Amino acid sequence: MAQVQVKPGEPIEIALKRFKKVLQQDGVLKAARAHEFYEKPSDQRRRAEAARRRKIERNEER
């Protein structure tokens, strides 16, 4: 679980910005979006395969 300690005298906006950064680094937002709707296993495999192919193509261009 992501936590951020608010320092004495620190504006809440700054602490919120740090909290959002921690959430992004932990992958919490990405996981929440992935579980927002049910995805059939066949669709999951198809999406993963497409991502794998994109990654390979990107590496071949370099």
N, C-alpha and C positions, 0 to 999 in steps of 0.2 A: 504494500500500500504506500502510495507516494505521500510524503510529508515535507513541509517546509516550515522551519522555525522562523517566526517573525521577530526580527531584532528590535531592541528598544529604540523608539524614535523612527523606525522605518515606515514609510508610507505604505498603505495597504496595496496600492497599485503596483509598487515594486515587488512586494511579496507575491501578489497574484501572478505577475509576469514570471517570477522564478518558479512558481508552482506549475504554470502551464508548460514551462520548459522541461521540468522534471517529468510531467505526464507524457510529453512527446518522446522524451528519451526512453522512458520505460515501455512505450508502445501501448499504453492504456487506451488512448483515443483510437488507434488503429484497430485494436481488438474490439472495442465497443462498436465501431462501424461495421466490422466484419460480422458481428453477432446481431446486428440490428434487424436483419431479415433472414429467414431460413434460406439456405442455399443447398440445393440437392448435391449429393456427393459427385455426380457426374459433372455438374457445373463447376464444382470446386476443382476437379481434375482438369477440366478444360481451361479454366482461368489460370491455374498453376502452369500448365503446359505452355500457354501463350506467353506468360511472364518469362518462363525459362527460355523460350525461343527469342524473345526480345532481348534478353540479357546476352545470349550467345551472339546475336547479330550486332549488338553494340560493341562487344569485345572484338569481333572480327573487323570492324571498321577501323579500329585503332592500329 
